[in-house]
Amino acid sequence: MTLLEKDQKYIWHPYTQHKTAALPVVIKSGNGALLYDIDGKEYIDAIASWWVNPFGHSNKFIADAIYKQLTTLEHVLFGGFTHEPAIQVSEQLLAMMPSNQQKVFFSDNGSTAVEVAIKVAFQYFFNQNQKKTTLIAFEDAFHGDTFAAMAASGISFYTQAFAEMFLDVIRIPVPVKGKEQESYDSLQKVIDTYEVSAFIFEPLVLGAAGMVMYEPEALDKLMEICKKNNVLTIADEVMTGFGKTGKTFACDYLQNQPDMMCVSKALTGGTIPMAITTFTQEVFYAFYSDDINKALFHGHTFTANPTGCAAALASFELLQTDEIQNNIQHINQRHLQFQEKIKGHSKVLTTRVLGVIFALEIQSAEDEQYYGNMRNKLYNFFIDNGVVLRPVGNTVYILPPYIMTDSQLDKIYKTIEDAIEHVSS
Ligand SMILES: *Cc1c(COP(=O)(O)O)cnc(C)c1O
């Protein structure tokens, strides 16, 4: 049997209808922004493998840090024990974050980071004898696939089977241009009507919705409404964190600071699964008590895995180099130039750029489904041409690793231009 035949025999892939899906590409190795399949064909990873990989595949600096840690202390339980890599990650991460973030809770992935934040939001009020059990989230939000994270997510056509079992979540419109007031009014109304514990949001960019963007001023306004009404704010920076928006965190564009933040993707440079939820001291104090029942009884077996922490520390170091910071600004400039060039194209509806994120919407005859016809045609065209891009409906976005070269970017832009002609002809 070939590898692909064995794959099909044994493996159930994520987000895949196995009866109708195209066969996966068998990847053998990666180097920088490039991936190689078992036949030696090269692919440019234009979306940093689902937004996790800022410093390139098989990065030697991070690999060395991981090897060193693996051969010193690969893992130790985090209940009753601690270790220097976790302590350093906490100290350094908090130093990079908005100044009100003071406590770190480790978990395994973006969904668990969100799950922890949502549980903390509910228990924060429970511990103070207040019953606040409603959550507010954006329409079209994506916060992950575990139960609470899925309930908070607004992209719901794949979660119908569970719709009756969700937490109480009320949705408000994303304050995109022209919809700001509607969004503010809606938030105020929900807060006035329900007992709301928290508002969870993807700051400035809704990734899975197709890189939908809105302005910092609008989010500041929403956060002010929450503050005035004793509603906790949760910034889900799982996608936006670690430089994607041009600043270390999307929250760095804001006047206000959230009560909690979730990070994961890119935390370890795309190597080892790990996530962190951070909190203000005030949130932590709601759990700090002589009463054991007020503690947060949540944990995962691999909490604060030392090897993951070593990878995170190496990633922080790379992120803060002048070279990487300059690359981020350079990619942003290149995106803005490409935007100028392409935005007048008769088949292009809208374009958006923030930091290293570029998105464009292609005109389509039908109302495009998330995994619809045009999307599949585009996806296959990109793969055939050696570029990894995963369009969302009729939106094509680029989110490259920061080490991407100019010629690789040129090829991505050119392939997108060709794809627009291809799908609309
Ligand atoms: C990807 C993502 C998640 C979920 O992360 P997983 O690691 O896939 O569980 C949560 N929130 C946002 C904003 C994301 O982009």
The ligand as an SDF file (V2000), in Angstrom:
LIG
                    3D

 15 15  0  0  0  0  0  0  0  0999 V2000
   -7.6660   28.6100   15.6750 C   0  0  0  0  0  0  0  0  0  0  0  0
   -8.3930   29.4530   16.6450 C   0  0  0  0  0  0  0  0  0  0  0  0
   -8.8950   28.9250   17.8430 C   0  0  0  0  0  0  0  0  0  0  0  0
   -8.8250   27.4420   18.1540 C   0  0  0  0  0  0  0  0  0  0  0  0
   -7.5180   26.9990   18.2890 O   0  0  0  0  0  0  0  0  0  0  0  0
   -7.2130   25.4160   18.1890 P   0  0  0  0  0  0  0  0  0  0  0  0
   -5.7620   25.3340   18.5280 O   0  0  0  0  0  0  0  0  0  0  0  0
   -7.5110   25.0390   16.7850 O   0  0  0  0  0  0  0  0  0  0  0  0
   -8.0860   24.7310   19.1650 O   0  0  0  0  0  0  0  0  0  0  0  0
   -9.5090   29.7690   18.7300 C   0  0  0  0  0  0  0  0  0  0  0  0
   -9.6230   31.0810   18.4720 N   0  0  0  0  0  0  0  0  0  0  0  0
   -9.1520   31.6370   17.3400 C   0  0  0  0  0  0  0  0  0  0  0  0
   -9.3060   33.1010   17.1270 C   0  0  0  0  0  0  0  0  0  0  0  0
   -8.5320   30.8420   16.3860 C   0  0  0  0  0  0  0  0  0  0  0  0
   -8.0820   31.3790   15.2470 O   0  0  0  0  0  0  0  0  0  0  0  0
  1  2  1  0
  2  3  1  0
  2 14  2  0
  3  4  1  0
  3 10  2  0
  4  5  1  0
  5  6  1  0
  6  7  2  0
  6  8  1  0
  6  9  1  0
 10 11  1  0
 11 12  2  0
 12 13  1  0
 12 14  1  0
 14 15  1  0
M  END
$$$$
